[in-house]
């Protein structure tokens, strides 16, 4: 099954899964209140490709422009821009609010945008994050776009909502991403293998506007995606995402998170949790614990490689969580730890 080219167009080869891709796209159009007649999207190989599509689309819309994103944005964003050559596609990395709040510093962002727009007529292209990689912090997308609208500065805004974008809007105590009209954003990307738990690595990118692409005679329709050949777990992905969106109980997200908060406090294990995030940052445990639970470690405020985090998903069992707490408690007994965040 090869979904080559635009998901809404077909050439001579009908050996594909575009009917399922369109079904999933319409499911997400509904979730984010997008008009299916004027909106567009496709299923990519992962979040990095989805963000790359947004970066390319933004530069196609505004030739004289500058990209802005935060230090806490996904590492693939700067990589994509570096490969595109900074002299042709300039970008600015903005500081985050603090070590415990990875959201982009709105004051510094707006000041940089105003300076470059006034002096160089560079249109701001924004890649904002709804759930950063380390802490799960959320950029204040609505405040940023409203400020630009008030200042009458044109812009393109993409929201990287890889994890939290998959949370259904009816779940309680969850960092739910609003629709694109509320955010005044142009596009958004969500990963299938994160909150949804689809085994195959894929992402979906959604746009409020139809994509433009040149006609390729070999496939007999337009080339509007980043990758040429595309595939995804056609039936299982569709069923899994429909199940999450349509049949999950309201407490599905919060139940395990609340259990973990109580267990960590009772075990006197220091942790940091930003807002409603399901990401818990702790002092870096032993290599044995890191390997057992496949945890990621990273730098703290003062010391390199001093922190780690674990992510509590709704599909984890209480047995899973109890075992993690037991191992963390044993770790603390052996080596007292200070959370360097």
N, C-alpha and C positions, 0 to 999 in steps of 0.2 A: 504494500500500500504506500503510494508516494503522492503526497499532497503538494506537488510542485506548483509554484506560482500562486496567484491570488486565490484565496479560499472561496471567493464567490464567483469565480470564473473557471470554465473547463474548456480544454482544447479537445484534441482527438482522443487522448488517453483518459478513460473513465475508470481505470483501475486505481482508485484512491478512496480515501475516507472523508471526503469533503462534506458529505451530508452530515456526518457526525460532528465535524469541525464547526459547521454552521449551527448545528443544534446547541453546541456548547457556547458559541459566541452569542446566540440569542439568549441563553440562560444568563450570561454575564451582562448583556445589554439590559435585561430586566433588572438585575441586581443593582446596577449603577445608574438606572433611570436614563438610559441612552436610547435615542430614537433609532430603531433598526433601519429605517429608510435612509438616514443620513450618516450613521456611524459606521465604523469599520473595525476590524481586528484580525488577528490570526494567532495560531498556536505555534510558539517558537521552541527552540531547543533548550531554553532556560532563561532565567532572569537577565543574564548578561546580554543575550541576544535581544531580548525585549527592550532593554535600556538602549542598546545600540540603535535599534530601529527608531526610537524616540529622538535620539541625538541626531541621526541623519535627517529625520523629518523636520526637526526644528531648524537645522541649518538650511534645508531646502526652502523653507518658508521665508527665512530672513537671512539674506546673504551677508550683510554687515552686522555681525552679532557677536556676543560673548556668552559663554556658558558659565553658570554659577552653580556650585554644589558645596556641601559641607565636608569637613574633615572626616565626619562619621559616615558619609555616604559609602555605598558598596565599592570595593576596590576596583571593580571592572569598569567603573565610569571613567576614572582618570586614565586607565589603560586604553580604553577606546579612544579617548580624546588625544592621547599621546601618539597613538598610531595614525591618527588623522592629521598630525603635524600642527604644533601649537601656533606656528606663524600664520597658518591658514585658518585655523579654528581656535582662537584664543579662549582661555578659560581662567577663572579665578576660584580658588578654594577658600571658603569662608570658615571662620572659627565656629565652634559649637559653644553653647551657653556655659557649660562647666563640665568637670570630669564625671559628675553624676547625672548630667542632663545633656544628652548628645544632640539635642535639636539645634538647628542652625541659628546663629545669632542674627535675629531679624534686623536689629538696628544697623549692624555692620553691613549686612547684605544690601539693604535699601540705600545706604550711604554710597557703597561701591557702584550700585546700579545707576544712581543719579549722577555720580561723577563721570562715569564712562559714557552714559547716554548724552550728557550735556556737552562734554568735551570732544567725544569721538563719534557720536551718533550710533553707538553700538546698542542694538536691541538686546535686552536680557533674555537668555534662554535658561530656564530653571529646571534642575533635576532635584526634586525634593523627596524626602523619605518619610513614609508612614510605617515606622518601625525599623530603627537602625539595627545593624548586625549584632553589635555587642550588648546593648542595653534595651533595645526595643523602644527608643525615644521617638517622638513624632514631631516633625517640623510643623510649624504653624502655617500651613499652606493657605488657609483662608485669609489670615491677616496679611500675608505677603501679597497675594494676588489683589486683594482689595486696595492695599496701599498703591500698587502699580496702576490700578484702574483710576483711583483718585488723582494720581499724578499724571494721568493721560499718557502713560508710557506703554507702548505695545510690548507684548511678551509671548513666549511659548512656555508652558509649564507641563512637565511630565512628573507623575507621582510614582515612585518605586514603592509599591505596597506588597512586596514579595510574600511576606508572611501574613500580616494582619488583613490584607485585602481579601483573603479567603474566608474571613469570619462572617457568618450570616448576620444581617442587621437585627435579628430578633433575639440574639443572645445577650444575657445580662452581664454587667460588670466586665465588659470586653472593650478593647481599643478599636471599635468599629470604624471603618473608613466610610465617609459620606459619599454621595454621588458626585460626579464631576461638575455638575452645575453649581452645587453648593460650594465646592472648592474653587470654582472658576479655573479649572485645569483643562488641558487639551487632551491628555492621554494618561494611561495608568497601566501598570503591569503587575501581575499576580502569579506566583508559582504554584504549580499543581502538587509538587512533592513536599511542601511544607505543611501548612495547616490542614489541607485536604488529605495528605498522606497517600497520594497516588504513587505507586512504586517507581514508575518511569519518570525520568527527569524531563519536565516540560514547564513552560510558562505561557501565559496568555497576555497579549498586549491589546489594549482597547483604545480607540481614538474617536473623538467626537466628530471627526471629519473623514471623508473618504480618502483613501490613500491614492497617490499618483505613482505611476510606474510606466516604463516604456514597453511597448509591445514586442514580444519575442516570438518570432515565427515558428521556432522549433517546438515550443509548447502551445502555440496558437492562442495565447492570451497575455495579459500584462504581468510584468515582474514587479510585484509591490512589496515583497518580503526581503529580509536580509539573507536567509539561507535559501538555497535552491530547492533541493529535495528535503522534504519534511515528513516526520512520522510521529505518531503518539499512540498510546494504548487506547485504541478507538472505543471499544465497548466499555472496558473496565473504568477508564477515566470518566466517561460520561455518567455512568451509574454512580460512581463514588461522589462526584461533585454534586449531582442531583440530590443524593442522599444527605449530604452535609447542608446544602442550601434549604432543602424542603422538609427534612424529617428529623433534625436534631432538636433535643429539648432545650429550653431556655437556659438552663444551668450548665450546659455541656462544657463551655469554656471555663467557667469560674470554679466548678466543683473541685477539680484536682489542684488548682492554684490555691484555693482556700485551705485545702488539706495540707499542702506543702508549707504555707506560711505558718500554720499552727505547729507543724512538726519541727520546723527549723527553730522557732522560738522556744519550744519545749526542750530542744536539744542544745540550746545556747550556741547555735552556729551563726556567726555574723553573716549577713547577706545584704545586698542592695537590690531593690526592685523599683524600676521607674514606672510610676503611674499604674496603669492596668496591665502592664506587660506580663507575659508568662515566662519571661527570662529572668533568672536569678543569678546574680553575680556573687561569687564567693572568693575567698583567698584560694590560690592555686593549691589543689590537693596533691597527693603523691602521684607519681607516674602510673602506679598500679590502678588507682581510681580513674585517672584520665583515660587510660586504655580500656578499662572495663566498661565505662559508660560513653566512650567516644566523645569526650568533652573537649572543647576548644579552650586554649589558654591565650592570654594576651597581656600587654603591658598595663601596669597600674599608673597611678599618679606620679610615683617617685621611682619605682623599680621596674625593670624589664621582666616580662613573663611572670608577673606576680599574681595575676587574677585568672579566673576561669568562670565560665557560666554553664548552666544547664537550662534546658527549655522544657517546660512541663506542658505536654499536649493532652487533649481530652481523651485520646485513645490509650494513654498509659494506664496500667492497672495499679491498684493500691499496693499490691505485692511489689511491683517495680519501684514505687516511691518509698516504701518501707525499707527495701534493700539499699537504696541510695542513701537514705538517712542513716542507716546502721553503718555503712562504710564511711560516710563522712564523719560520724561520731568517733569511730575507731581511729580515723586519720588525725583528728584533733587531739585525741588522747596521746598519740605518739609524737606529734609535732604541733605545738601551739602555733596558731596562725593569726595574722592581723590582716584585715581587708584593706588593701592599698588602693582605694578608689577616690 
